[in-house]
Amino acid sequence: MANKDSTLGIQYDKLEDTNAWYTEVITKSGLIEYTDVSGCYILRPKAQYIWDTIRNYMDKKLRARGVRNASFPLFIPEHLLMKEKEHVEGFSPEVAWVTHAGNSKLAERLAVRPTSETIMYPAYAKWIRSYNDLPLKLNQWCSVVRWEFKHPMPFLRSREFHWQEGHTAFATQEEAKAEATDILLNVYKKTYEELLAIPSLAGYKSEKEKFAGAVRTLSLEMFLPIGKAIQGCTTHYLGQNFSKPFNIIFLDKDQKKKHPHQNSWGFSTRSIGIMVMMHSDSRGLVLPPKVAEHKVIIIPIFTKSNRDEILKYALSIKKKLSKFNPILDAREQYSVGWKLNEAELNGVPIRIEVGKRELADKSVTLVRRDTLEKQSVSIRRLERRVKDELQAMHQNLFKRAEQFLESSIVEETKELKKIVAYVKAKRVVKTVYDGARETDEIIKEKTGAKTLVIPFKEKLKQGLRCPFSGNPAKHVVYIARSL
Amino acid sequence: MANKDSTLGIQYDKLEDTNAWYTEVITKSGLIEYTDVSGCYILRPKAQYIWDTIRNYMDKKLRARGVRNASFPLFIPEHLLMKEKEHVEGFSPEVAWVTHAGNSKLAERLAVRPTSETIMYPAYAKWIRSYNDLPLKLNQWCSVVRWEFKHPMPFLRSREFHWQEGHTAFATQEEAKAEATDILLNVYKKTYEELLAIPSLAGYKSEKEKFAGAVRTLSLEMFLPIGKAIQGCTTHYLGQNFSKPFNIIFLDKDQKKKHPHQNSWGFSTRSIGIMVMMHSDSRGLVLPPKVAEHKVIIIPIFTKSNRDEILKYALSIKKKLSKFNPILDAREQYSVGWKLNEAELNGVPIRIEVGKRELADKSVTLVRRDTLEKQSVSIRRLERRVKDELQAMHQNLFKRAEQFLESSIVEETKELKKIVAYVKAKRVVKTVYDGARETDEIIKEKTGAKTLVIPFKEKLKQGLRCPFSGNPAKHVVYIARSL
């Protein structure tokens, strides 16, 4: 389904008009279609393929950790949503409410789940009786609804989004905390790195930025080429904040009744938006090879006189490369130039051109989407070469993003003026602060930045003061402007 | 998580008190947990495993047919739901309506999707321009909500349920009709047979029973051991009933503008309920091996004196059978009797007992869940034997259900009195009728039965009259009481 009616190429500039550029890339490349419901989007097959790939990859890792999939109801009765005070306050301004069924008014309003703690944990209270029932580790793949009133952006800030949410319960605090770190670093960070070629900063969220109801939130933060940070995903150590109001009690080995320690953690389709923002360019989408449904597109270049032999040659190459699920673009109503542009717009990792010269040489011209450099490859070595180039492309995308992140970080722990200037210059500032809620507000006000994360292994120098409040510094922290 | 607080076994009789028996089986075996929202249930990991297995199996078959996955929004604006007259009338009495977001009233009510035709097809109108864009074949895995006011039953009649819905568009009527049959017979019927060991009757639904908005609905019907029929899944040929109001138009090869012919088709978690009803018994769940997460449970029988050597032996068997994902039930706080009962309740396809005698013999005692017969198997042959027994169990479940179905069918095309008596005797009656909507009503009134399906290849004898209306007979039809 080509965009025959609109201009093919990308018209807006990534850095100068980011939102318009982003919208063009995701719609013209066929990831997203808009609908009549503001903030709700269609994930077209290309986007769904990315999400299904993430799902399969992550499910394996979760199963290896004893996490099992389940499905909990879409609807949460109002009285359940209200059980944990901070949680309610965090979510109720954004809840979509079902009030009627058919022509009848419901006795109690039902929230469309914004997250599932409050519909899951009454069941946890039934299932967990003794230490033998712990740990309990469940996960569900579903969509959730948060009716934000800010300007919506597909993937990045949508009213309905897809995610997995893991909900686990442990006998001890230590086990719970260890799992929150394990999922963040060994599942989520790996998914970002190995599938989406995206590096990140890991750490704790500030008191102000943590999840509503959590004791502690852990997060991955990405830094985008447009000079803004974005939160990639989070894991939450909930402590006993939910097990107490939801009356989850187990009889421990010592015969004492205790509340388990809980975690929840989620990874969403926001990751696809971050992937687009990170790698795509003025020609359109750049898809990391592992999440590309079609890893190769073959474009035959022919005239009337050599059409049949070129197509035959192209077809033999398609067969040779079948494990990469190649497209053969043999359409005759489009020019070669159009096809090349479209392949770039669509982000196909490797483009292979075959014409008269290639046929004579028994070779192909191979172009990687990230470098756009042309290479001649003998068909004898083609299969192996494609494999290598896909791997090299993944590495290159990751390295590029990593170098950008590293070169963006600047350390300044003392002078507020310098910090303000660095933030303005689109840098990530590694600084120190006192960790107080109010100080997050001061940082926002004075610099325009948000706190991203407090790194796990902080090396806080003695005697430093918080450059924002003047209080003694308690944490190392990364700050930057956020999307 | 054993049900330590309640009686372990099944107390109600499948035939005499079906609903209570069903509820006991699905809750005590750990498939389902009830929630505070009436009609909405938790699919526990065991049920989710069945559903994920169906999903993976079906996805492969659909991909081979060029069907691609996508995700469309959960919400449908009221004006879109209203576009196709019969469709609205069919669904609006059961729609859950979102009216508020946070504290704001929405400008237009949003339906929580009861099915997705009306949110998908405006996008189809954008994507389909020429015959080159056809066929368009998309599928989504999601949950839908139909707020039925009848007594809800988990899986079989729930207000939220999980399904896949395929939505396809073709240039010609022939292609569309052929696909509706292909999906029914080569995807759905195969899924029921090969995964769930369930046979079915295939055919067309009557005018009265077809999908709201369809030209024609095709269906699989199952006949349960309780003597009632149930609809297993459906495919719909929608004709141009939606492509016209939704303004889906393509330019055909002949340069004429045309409306495509569409299908929609769905397979839901109802299939899991049918599986329970079909195979399970007075001891609890019977799981067809292909959808059992754990295909084997090993129960060691030991005393204090031989505990260690028996457990060691049991562990070696667990290792040997690792590809069947076995459970080793080494819990010491439960008696062997309790464990055997629990394994039966949980429906584990193969139970392996190992005690003193087995250790001495280098054998195990193997018990298949469907036959409950004990067999001694040498450990040298164990792996192969388990594989064979799992296959044999699948075959046996299918054959048993098939024989029951076949023996339940009785043909009677003339005497209404006999038809009434057969229906009362819990038979499936193969009869004839005139196909009119009103005649479905007469059948219901006079016999208590519903029309199930009109078989695809009817052999209607000349000159027969409809035994219900007296009009000339038009179709062969199966009728029976329905769940």
Interface residues (C-beta under 8 A of the other chain):
Chain A: M1 K4 D5 E33 T35 D36 V37 C40 Y41 I42 L43 R44 P45 A47 Q48 Y49 W51 D52 R68 N69 A70 S71 F72 P73 L74 F75 I76 P77 L80 S92 P93 E94 V95 A96 W97 V98 T99 H100 A101 G102 N103 R109 L110 V112 I119 P122 A123 K126 W127 R129 N132 D133 L138 C142 S143 V145 W147 F149 E160 H162 R331
Chain B: M1 K4 D5 E33 T35 D36 V37 C40 Y41 I42 L43 R44 P45 A47 Q48 Y49 W51 D52 R68 N69 A70 S71 F72 P73 L74 F75 I76 P77 H79 L80 S92 P93 E94 V95 A96 W97 V98 T99 H100 A101 G102 N103 R109 L110 V112 I119 P122 A123 K126 W127 R129 N132 D133 L138 C142 S143 V145 W147 F149 E160 H162 R331
